[in-house]
Amino acid sequence: MHIYDYIIIGSGLTGLSIAKKISQETSNILILEAEACAGGISRSVVMNDHKLNNGLRFFPANEISKRALDFLNEIVEQNVASESSENLIETYEASGFKRFVGFGDKSPEFYEQLSYFLTADEFKLQLQPYEWIQILATQLQDKIQTKSIVTRLGFEGLDSEKPSLTHVIVNGSKNIYARNFIYAGPVKDLGLLIPDDVLNARAKAKLKKAKAWQSVGLDLIHSVPCEKTNLLVLNGTTDDDIGPCVGRFIGSTSQWMSFIDSESAEDTENIGLVLKKMKRQVKRAFPEKADTIIKERVSVSPVLSGAELKLNANGTIPKVENLWIASAQVNPYQNLLGALMQAKFILSSLGFAAEDLAIETTIPEEAADAEPV
């Protein structure tokens, strides 16, 4: 029976970043991915024979982000971003485009997700997120096992104070053993994967009821490019519960994103309402571009937030010393930044280059106090 040193569950940006660092010290690792290809929500998509990011991508510029990108540079062994530049955010009103100054007292319910895009400055990316994934997946291809759905975590000593996680059950039947396990999948799935002896019914109920958000993406291919390339927040004049969208033009492509809570997303009609408003606002702001759309693509992400899960200070599940939770959902930062910072945190907890990888487990005071644009 083969026993891996590490099994990493999930091959998104966090999982692959952790795997790459660990693989420098041991080749005895396995990455399990439920989908047919690696990358999670950061993988590439193809529209009109061109590779694109799987939805709108953005990287805020601040000291925390710089540390995250320095870490990523080390992982992919390339410089992924250039110097920062002003993030000139505009919105559209009847009189035309104007500088976006905030929502006043009408902030959307998903403001925390949206605020990630509203920083004063941004890093211009020399390599796009889907290219980060391509580099990592290529380097780790012999360690990635796709179409491998983890259906249960297997423990020994469930009646003891510290049960031991010994294996994962894949696709309902195959047992794969390891000494250490790193979980980088959706946090809510842990309620199904972990037995009640380890994660009690109260904790599972709290996890299930937590408010969670998913992104709704709308990618459009236009027959002609748009000169306006800065970030845009569109909401219109209708007072509704759907909220605004954020997006930008990149040449002949425009990418837009809004958010929906996971409970509402279970009804596809609600997702349709979000998309309808997004299209209406894009048409309102760019009426001359309405007839130039030649292709569109819709995407709905897995759950991005809403992980009310009690963890030990080192990121492990209470009572289980060899299960680290690497999902970006449990990180205080959002989006790509949260994914990289959680990877750094888990690697630090595991003792990999601890000093330069160490991060705060809470948002630093200067970041918490920072005002968005």
C-alpha positions in Angstrom: 0.0 0.0 0.0 1.5 3.3 -1.1 1.3 6.2 1.4 1.8 9.7 0.1 3.5 12.4 2.2 0.8 14.9 1.2 -2.5 14.8 -0.5 -3.8 18.2 -1.8 -7.5 18.2 -2.5 -8.3 20.9 -5.1 -6.1 22.2 -7.9 -7.1 25.8 -7.9 -4.5 28.6 -7.5 -4.2 27.9 -3.7 -3.8 24.1 -4.1 -1.3 24.3 -7.0 0.8 27.0 -5.2 1.1 24.9 -2.1 1.8 21.8 -4.1 4.6 23.5 -6.1 6.4 24.6 -2.9 6.0 21.2 -1.2 7.2 19.4 -4.3 10.5 21.1 -4.0 11.1 19.0 -0.9 9.2 15.8 -1.6 8.0 14.3 -4.8 5.7 12.0 -2.9 2.6 14.1 -3.3 -0.8 13.8 -5.0 -3.2 16.5 -6.1 -6.8 15.4 -6.4 -9.1 17.4 -8.8 -12.8 16.7 -9.2 -13.0 18.3 -12.7 -11.5 17.1 -16.0 -8.7 19.7 -15.9 -6.8 21.6 -13.2 -7.1 25.2 -12.3 -10.5 25.7 -10.6 -12.0 29.1 -11.3 -8.6 30.5 -12.4 -8.3 28.1 -15.4 -8.5 29.5 -18.9 -11.5 29.6 -21.2 -11.5 30.0 -25.0 -13.7 32.4 -26.8 -13.2 33.1 -30.6 -10.1 31.0 -30.5 -8.5 33.3 -27.8 -7.7 32.3 -24.3 -9.2 34.4 -21.6 -9.4 34.5 -17.8 -12.4 32.6 -16.5 -14.2 35.9 -15.7 -13.0 39.3 -14.6 -9.6 39.3 -12.8 -8.0 42.1 -10.9 -5.1 42.5 -8.4 -5.2 45.4 -6.0 -2.0 47.3 -5.2 -1.0 47.6 -1.6 1.8 46.2 0.6 -0.1 42.9 1.3 -0.7 42.4 -2.4 3.0 43.0 -3.1 4.0 40.3 -0.6 1.5 37.9 -2.2 2.9 38.6 -5.7 6.5 38.2 -4.5 5.4 34.8 -3.2 3.8 34.0 -6.6 6.9 35.2 -8.5 8.9 32.6 -6.5 6.4 29.9 -7.1 6.0 30.3 -10.9 9.7 31.5 -11.2 8.7 34.5 -13.3 7.6 38.1 -12.6 3.8 38.2 -13.0 3.1 41.9 -12.5 4.6 45.3 -13.3 4.5 48.4 -11.3 1.2 49.6 -9.8 -1.0 52.3 -11.5 -4.0 54.3 -10.4 -7.2 52.4 -10.5 -9.4 55.0 -12.1 -13.0 53.7 -11.4 -15.9 55.3 -13.2 -19.6 54.8 -13.2 -22.3 55.8 -15.6 -25.3 58.1 -15.1 -27.6 59.9 -17.5 -25.2 62.7 -17.9 -22.4 60.3 -18.9 -19.4 58.7 -17.2 -18.0 60.2 -14.0 -15.6 59.2 -11.3 -17.0 56.6 -8.9 -16.9 57.8 -5.3 -18.8 55.1 -3.5 -22.3 53.9 -2.8 -23.2 56.3 0.0 -25.7 54.7 2.3 -26.9 52.2 -0.4 -24.0 49.7 -0.4 -24.9 46.3 -1.8 -25.2 43.4 0.5 -22.1 41.8 -1.2 -20.0 45.0 -0.7 -17.2 42.9 0.9 -16.8 41.0 -2.3 -17.1 44.1 -4.5 -14.7 46.2 -2.4 -11.8 44.0 -3.6 -12.0 45.8 -6.9 -12.4 49.3 -5.4 -8.8 50.0 -4.3 -7.0 53.2 -5.2 -4.3 51.4 -7.2 -3.9 48.1 -9.0 -1.1 46.0 -10.2 -0.9 45.6 -14.0 -0.4 41.9 -14.7 2.3 40.8 -17.1 1.1 37.2 -16.8 -2.6 36.6 -16.5 -4.0 34.3 -13.8 -4.9 31.6 -16.3 -1.2 31.7 -17.3 -0.1 31.2 -13.6 -2.3 28.1 -13.6 -0.9 26.8 -16.9 2.7 27.1 -15.6 1.9 25.4 -12.3 -0.2 22.7 -13.8 2.4 21.9 -16.4 5.1 21.6 -13.8 2.9 19.4 -11.6 1.2 17.4 -14.3 2.5 14.0 -13.2 1.1 14.7 -9.7 -2.4 15.8 -10.7 -5.2 13.2 -10.8 -8.3 14.7 -12.4 -11.9 13.4 -12.3 -11.2 12.4 -8.7 -14.1 13.4 -6.5 -13.3 13.1 -2.8 -16.5 11.6 -1.3 -15.3 11.0 2.2 -12.4 11.5 4.6 -11.3 8.3 6.3 -10.3 8.4 10.0 -9.0 6.0 12.6 -9.6 6.4 16.3 -12.8 8.3 16.0 -13.6 7.5 19.7 -10.3 9.2 20.8 -9.6 12.8 21.6 -7.4 13.1 18.5 -8.7 11.0 15.6 -6.2 10.4 12.8 -7.0 11.1 9.2 -5.5 8.3 7.2 -7.0 8.3 3.8 -9.5 9.8 1.4 -12.2 7.9 -0.4 -12.3 8.9 -4.1 -15.3 8.5 -6.4 -17.1 6.5 -3.7 -14.8 3.5 -3.8 -11.1 4.0 -4.0 -9.0 4.6 -0.8 -5.9 6.7 -1.1 -3.6 7.0 1.9 -1.3 9.8 3.1 0.4 11.2 6.2 -0.8 14.7 5.7 -3.9 16.3 4.0 -4.4 19.8 2.6 -8.0 20.7 1.7 -8.4 23.5 -0.9 -11.9 22.8 -1.9 -15.3 24.4 -1.0 -15.5 24.7 2.8 -19.2 23.8 3.0 -18.4 20.4 1.5 -16.5 19.5 4.7 -19.9 19.0 6.4 -20.4 16.0 4.1 -16.8 14.8 4.0 -16.1 14.8 7.8 -17.9 12.4 10.2 -19.9 13.8 13.1 -17.4 12.5 15.6 -14.9 15.0 14.2 -17.1 17.9 13.1 -20.2 17.9 15.3 -23.7 18.6 14.2 -23.7 22.1 15.6 -20.6 23.0 13.7 -22.0 21.5 10.5 -25.3 23.4 10.9 -23.4 26.7 11.4 -21.4 25.9 8.3 -24.5 25.2 6.3 -26.3 28.3 7.3 -23.4 30.7 6.8 -24.2 33.5 4.2 -22.1 32.6 1.1 -21.5 34.5 -2.1 -20.9 33.3 -5.7 -19.8 35.4 -8.6 -21.8 35.7 -11.8 -19.7 36.5 -14.8 -20.6 37.8 -18.2 -17.9 37.8 -20.9 -18.7 39.5 -24.2 -16.8 39.5 -27.5 -17.3 42.6 -29.6 -16.6 43.1 -33.2 -14.8 46.4 -32.5 -12.6 47.3 -29.5 -13.5 50.0 -27.0 -11.1 52.8 -26.1 -12.3 52.9 -22.5 -10.2 50.3 -20.5 -10.5 51.5 -16.9 -12.6 49.7 -14.3 -16.4 50.5 -14.3 -19.1 50.1 -11.7 -22.6 50.0 -13.3 -25.8 50.0 -11.4 -28.3 52.3 -13.1 -31.1 54.1 -11.4 -33.3 51.1 -10.4 -33.5 50.5 -6.7 -33.4 46.7 -6.4 -31.8 43.9 -4.4 -29.7 42.6 -7.3 -26.9 45.3 -6.9 -24.3 46.6 -9.2 -21.8 44.9 -11.5 -18.1 45.7 -12.1 -16.2 45.2 -15.3 -13.9 46.5 -18.0 -13.1 46.3 -21.7 -9.9 44.6 -22.8 -9.5 45.2 -26.5 -12.5 43.6 -28.2 -13.5 41.8 -25.0 -15.5 43.0 -22.1 -15.8 41.1 -18.8 -18.4 41.9 -16.1 -19.1 40.4 -12.7 -21.7 40.6 -10.0 -22.5 38.4 -7.0 -25.4 36.3 -5.8 -25.8 34.5 -2.5 -25.5 30.7 -2.8 -29.1 30.1 -1.6 -30.6 32.3 -4.3 -28.2 30.7 -6.9 -29.9 27.4 -6.4 -32.7 28.8 -8.6 -31.4 29.5 -12.1 -34.1 32.1 -12.5 -32.4 34.3 -10.0 -29.1 34.0 -11.8 -31.0 35.0 -15.0 -32.2 38.1 -13.3 -28.6 39.1 -12.3 -27.5 38.5 -15.9 -30.4 40.5 -17.3 -29.5 43.5 -15.2 -25.9 43.3 -16.1 -26.7 43.2 -19.8 -29.1 46.1 -19.4 -26.5 48.3 -17.6 -23.8 47.5 -20.2 -26.2 48.5 -22.9 -27.2 51.7 -21.1 -23.6 52.8 -20.6 -22.4 51.7 -24.1 -25.4 51.8 -26.4 -23.1 51.9 -29.5 -21.6 48.6 -28.4 -24.9 46.8 -28.1 -24.9 45.7 -31.7 -21.3 44.8 -31.8 -21.6 41.7 -29.5 -20.8 38.6 -31.5 -20.5 36.1 -28.7 -21.2 35.9 -25.0 -20.3 33.5 -22.2 -21.9 33.2 -18.8 -20.2 31.7 -15.7 -21.1 31.1 -12.1 -18.3 30.5 -9.7 -18.3 28.0 -6.7 -18.9 29.5 -3.3 -16.3 32.3 -2.7 -17.0 33.2 1.0 -19.2 32.3 3.9 -16.9 29.8 5.7 -17.9 29.9 9.4 -15.5 27.2 10.5 -13.5 27.1 13.7 -9.9 26.3 13.0 -6.7 26.0 15.1 -4.2 28.8 14.8 -2.2 26.8 12.3 -5.1 26.2 10.0 -6.0 22.7 11.0 -9.3 21.2 12.0 -9.7 21.0 15.8 -8.8 17.4 17.0 -7.2 16.6 13.6 -3.5 17.4 13.5 -2.9 16.4 9.9 -5.7 18.2 8.0 -5.0 21.8 7.0 -7.8 23.9 5.5 -6.3 25.8 2.5 -9.5 27.1 0.9 -9.4 30.8 0.2 -12.8 31.1 1.8 -11.3 31.0 5.3 -8.8 33.8 4.5 -9.6 37.4 5.6 -8.7 38.7 2.1 -10.7 38.3 -1.0 -10.4 36.8 -4.5 -6.9 36.1 -6.0 -5.2 37.9 -3.0 -7.0 35.6 -0.5 -6.0 32.5 -2.5 -2.3 33.4 -2.5 -2.3 34.6 1.1 -4.0 31.3 2.3 -1.4 29.3 0.4 1.4 31.3 2.1 -0.3 30.8 5.5 -0.6 27.0 5.1 3.0 26.7 3.9 4.2 28.7 6.9 2.2 26.4 9.2 3.8 23.4 7.6 7.3 24.8 8.1 8.2 25.6 4.5 10.4 28.7 4.4 8.5 29.9 7.5 10.0 33.3 8.0 9.4 34.8 4.5 6.1 32.9 4.0 4.6 33.8 7.4 1.5 36.1 7.3 -1.1 37.5 9.6 -4.2 35.3 10.2 -6.2 38.5 10.7 -6.4 41.6 8.6 -3.7 44.1 9.6 -5.0 47.3 11.2 -3.7 49.5 8.3 -5.5 47.3 5.8 -8.7 47.2 7.8 -8.8 50.9 8.1 -8.0 51.6 4.5 -10.8 53.4 2.6 -11.7 52.1 -0.9 -12.1 54.6 -3.8 
